Amino acid sequence: MKIILASSSPRRQTLVSQMVKDFEIIVPVKEEDMTQKMCMTKLCETLSVQKAQEVFEKTSGDRVVIGSDCMVALKNKRLGKPHNKDDAEKMLKLLSSRWHKVYTGLCVIIEKNGQTKKYLTHDVSKVKFKKLSQQDIDWYLSFDEYKDKAGSYAVQGISNVFVKKIHGNLSTIIGLPAHKLYEILKNEKLI
């Protein structure tokens, strides 16, 4: 059966490649709407469905389409992808010395023998950053890693030096709850 990841994220590609040897990548083109008025868990699931559904509708035959979306929240404030370096700096200052949550939705749509099945779930992990000095922030921003990253950081990248504690699953923070995807694929006898 053909397995398709609906994402351009190299991080998600790595996580899927750790479970599945052969898969395709088809990037959804619709822009994410982070302004939708709903709770974080519902929003990350909704955006995951939109990504998976868009790619599912562009393809045919027996297939599995995986969509995922990740967002960072401090209290109830959503921290999306920064618009620029100044925006990233503001986010990092907000995260300094504080716990925040990372919400990651997962949608898997499977068509087999003309029958369609959809799995929809999410996971939440917590991250605490150390106290960040202006020097820490300036050093980090010089690498441009913050670009296209929810909350302006990548836990598996350079910014891991800022992480003091993690509660929950690391893959959820990276951008795809691998433990949940594994169970779905195992349940469907795809691995």
C-alpha positions as CSV (number, residue, x, y, z in Angstrom):
1,M,0.0,0.0,0.0
2,K,1.2,3.5,-0.9
3,I,2.0,5.7,2.2
4,I,2.1,9.4,1.7
5,L,3.3,12.1,4.1
6,A,1.4,15.4,3.6
7,S,4.2,17.6,4.8
8,S,7.4,19.4,3.6
9,S,8.9,19.2,7.1
10,P,12.2,17.4,7.1
11,R,11.6,16.6,10.8
12,R,8.3,14.8,10.0
13,Q,10.0,13.0,7.1
14,T,12.7,11.7,9.5
15,L,10.1,10.5,12.0
16,V,8.1,8.7,9.4
17,S,11.3,7.2,7.9
18,Q,12.1,5.6,11.2
19,M,8.9,3.5,10.9
20,V,8.3,3.1,7.2
21,K,10.9,2.4,4.6
22,D,9.1,3.6,1.5
23,F,6.8,6.6,1.4
24,E,6.0,9.5,-0.8
25,I,5.9,13.2,0.1
26,I,3.1,15.4,-1.3
27,V,3.1,18.9,0.2
28,P,-0.3,20.5,0.8
29,V,-0.6,24.0,-0.7
30,K,-3.4,25.5,1.4
31,E,-2.2,28.0,4.0
32,E,-2.8,27.1,7.7
33,D,-5.3,29.4,9.4
34,M,-4.1,29.8,13.0
35,T,-6.7,32.4,13.7
36,Q,-9.6,30.0,13.9
37,K,-11.5,30.3,17.2
38,M,-11.1,26.9,18.9
39,C,-9.1,25.3,21.6
40,M,-5.6,24.3,20.9
41,T,-6.3,20.5,20.7
42,K,-9.2,21.0,18.3
43,L,-7.1,23.5,16.2
44,C,-4.1,21.2,15.8
45,E,-6.4,18.3,14.9
46,T,-8.4,20.5,12.4
47,L,-5.2,21.7,10.7
48,S,-3.9,18.0,10.5
49,V,-7.2,16.9,8.9
50,Q,-7.0,19.8,6.3
51,K,-3.5,18.8,5.3
52,A,-4.3,15.1,5.0
53,Q,-7.6,15.6,3.3
54,E,-6.1,18.0,0.7
55,V,-3.5,15.4,-0.3
56,F,-5.9,12.5,0.0
57,E,-8.2,14.2,-2.6
58,K,-5.3,14.7,-5.0
59,T,-4.4,11.0,-5.0
60,S,-6.2,7.8,-5.7
61,G,-6.1,4.0,-5.1
62,D,-5.2,2.1,-2.0
63,R,-3.2,4.6,0.1
64,V,-2.4,6.0,3.5
65,V,-2.1,9.8,3.9
66,I,-0.5,11.2,7.1
67,G,-1.1,14.8,8.1
68,S,0.2,16.5,11.2
69,D,0.3,20.0,12.6
70,C,2.2,21.4,15.6
71,M,1.7,24.5,17.7
72,V,3.2,26.0,20.8
73,A,1.2,27.7,23.5
74,L,2.2,29.7,26.5
75,K,-0.8,29.7,28.9
76,N,-3.5,30.3,26.3
77,K,-1.4,32.4,23.9
78,R,-0.7,30.7,20.6
79,L,2.9,31.1,19.4
80,G,2.9,30.3,15.7
81,K,5.7,30.6,13.2
82,P,7.6,33.9,13.5
83,H,7.1,36.5,10.8
84,N,10.6,37.8,11.2
85,K,13.6,37.9,13.5
86,D,12.0,40.5,15.8
87,D,8.9,38.3,16.2
88,A,11.2,35.3,17.0
89,E,13.0,37.3,19.6
90,K,9.7,38.3,21.3
91,M,8.6,34.6,21.4
92,L,12.0,33.5,22.9
93,K,11.7,36.1,25.6
94,L,8.2,34.9,26.5
95,L,9.5,31.3,26.7
96,S,12.5,32.1,28.9
97,S,12.3,30.4,32.3
98,R,8.8,29.2,31.6
99,W,6.9,26.0,30.9
100,H,4.9,25.9,27.7
101,K,2.9,23.3,25.9
102,V,3.4,21.8,22.4
103,Y,0.2,20.5,20.8
104,T,0.5,18.2,17.8
105,G,-2.4,16.8,15.8
106,L,-2.3,13.7,13.7
107,C,-4.7,12.6,11.0
108,V,-4.3,9.4,9.1
109,I,-6.7,8.7,6.2
110,I,-6.6,5.2,4.7
111,E,-8.3,3.9,1.6
112,K,-8.2,0.2,1.0
113,N,-10.4,-1.7,-1.5
114,G,-12.7,1.3,-1.9
115,Q,-13.3,1.7,1.8
116,T,-12.0,4.8,3.7
117,K,-11.1,5.0,7.3
118,K,-9.9,8.1,9.2
119,Y,-7.9,8.3,12.4
120,L,-7.7,11.6,14.3
121,T,-5.8,12.2,17.5
122,H,-3.4,14.6,19.1
123,D,-0.7,14.7,21.8
124,V,0.5,17.3,24.2
125,S,4.0,17.7,25.7
126,K,5.4,20.3,28.0
127,V,8.8,22.1,27.7
128,K,10.6,24.3,30.1
129,F,13.3,26.7,28.9
130,K,16.2,27.9,31.0
131,K,16.5,31.6,31.6
132,L,17.6,33.1,28.3
133,S,19.9,36.1,28.3
134,Q,19.9,38.6,25.5
135,Q,23.2,37.1,24.5
136,D,21.6,33.6,24.3
137,I,18.8,34.9,22.1
138,D,21.1,36.9,19.8
139,W,23.4,33.9,19.4
140,Y,20.5,31.6,18.6
141,L,18.9,34.0,16.1
142,S,22.1,34.3,14.2
143,F,21.6,30.7,13.0
144,D,18.2,31.3,11.4
145,E,16.9,28.0,12.9
146,Y,13.9,29.9,14.2
147,K,12.5,30.4,10.7
148,D,9.4,28.4,9.9
149,K,9.3,26.9,13.5
150,A,6.3,27.1,15.8
151,G,7.4,29.0,18.9
152,S,10.6,30.0,17.0
153,Y,12.6,27.0,18.0
154,A,13.4,23.3,17.1
155,V,13.9,21.1,20.1
156,Q,16.0,18.7,18.0
157,G,18.2,21.5,16.8
158,I,20.5,24.2,18.2
159,S,17.8,25.4,20.6
160,N,18.1,22.1,22.6
161,V,20.7,23.9,24.7
162,F,17.9,26.1,26.1
163,V,15.7,23.1,27.1
164,K,15.7,22.6,30.9
165,K,13.0,19.9,31.1
166,I,10.5,18.0,29.0
167,H,7.4,16.2,30.1
168,G,5.9,14.1,27.4
169,N,6.9,12.6,24.1
170,L,9.9,14.2,22.2
171,S,8.4,13.4,18.8
172,T,5.3,15.4,19.7
173,I,7.5,18.4,20.3
174,I,9.4,17.7,17.0
175,G,6.1,17.8,15.1
176,L,4.6,14.4,14.7
177,P,3.4,12.1,17.6
178,A,5.4,9.1,16.3
179,H,4.1,6.8,19.1
180,K,0.5,7.4,18.0
181,L,1.3,7.0,14.3
182,Y,3.1,3.7,15.1
183,E,0.0,2.3,16.9
184,I,-2.3,3.3,14.0
185,L,0.0,1.7,11.4
186,K,0.4,-1.4,13.5
187,N,-3.3,-1.6,14.0
188,E,-3.8,-1.5,10.2
189,K,-1.1,-4.1,9.8
190,L,1.0,-1.7,7.7
191,I,4.1,-2.3,9.9
